[in-house]
Amino acid sequence: KTKLMILEINSKKSEFYELEKFKSDTTLLADSKKGVLSMPPNKEMINDRVIKFPNSNTINYIKTFDEKYFVDQKVILNWKLQNDFKTIMNYKVQKATTEFAGRKWTAWFTTSIPFQDGPYKFFGLPGLILEIEDSTNSHHFTIKGVKDSSEEFIYPDLNNYKEIKIKYPQYVKFFRAYRANPATSLIGKIPDFTDSEGNHISGQQKVKEIEKMRLEKFKKDNNILEIDLLKK
């Protein structure tokens, strides 16, 4: 799969998110302010957001399941600079390597853009990371463009999920429990209903259907970026 992501950087913080998800949330928020209840597009979008702060190893990782989790995570990347250079989008870049989340990564960064930042949770090189890829070629980020903007950036808050703040070790336990039993938080929360064909569906039955669907999805989604999350 290929997705267009945004890395928004200002003097206070940076945010990394999917462009299509941002546009969808912006539209939903604008509609709600008009009193219009609209639905997001019926397509899979990345709901992860990563917020980083200058001169800090602690990032905020926002991940939505049946609730929205705000995860405080300390990320320390031990970079090794290599004496290899090339050009990306007319920027001279240098090679660097590190290990993160159970994978080995190769990055290319430029000192011509003076932000020690990069896509996802990657940062800490003496310039902006323009490209980074893991050694299995499973996950690859590459820059498509750079744009200046004077507008203040605020990600649209739909306030449509229960928000939970946790530390990263707690998140790891939750994530692994969720992969094993992905509908636990829905038990007792879905009322009985009648579907469009007039069939009576119990809430318990619907929870089981959701669990089966999610477990089938997880079987295919077994090469996630942070592969060490799947290790027990």
HELIX and SHEET records of a PDB file:
HELIX    1   1 LEU A   19  LYS A   33  1                                  15    
HELIX    2   2 TYR A  168  ALA A  180  1                                  13    
HELIX    3   3 THR A  184  LEU A  186  5                                   3    
HELIX    4   4 GLY A  203  LYS A  220  1                                  18    
HELIX    5   5 ILE A  227  LEU A  230  5                                   4    
SHEET    1   A 6 MET A   5  ILE A   9  0                                        
SHEET    2   A 6 SER A  14  GLU A  18 -1                                        
SHEET    3   A 6 ARG A  49  LYS A  52 -1                                        
SHEET    4   A 6 THR A  58  THR A  64 -1                                        
SHEET    5   A 6 LYS A  68  LYS A  74 -1                                        
SHEET    6   A 6 GLU A 163  LYS A 167  1                                        
SHEET    1   B 5 LYS A  80  ILE A  88  0                                        
SHEET    2   B 5 TYR A  91  PHE A 100 -1                                        
SHEET    3   B 5 ARG A 103  THR A 110 -1                                        
SHEET    4   B 5 LEU A 128  ASP A 134 -1                                        
SHEET    5   B 5 HIS A 140  THR A 142 -1                                        
SHEET    1   C 2 PHE A 193  THR A 194  0                                        
SHEET    2   C 2 HIS A 200  ILE A 201 -1                                        
END                                                                             
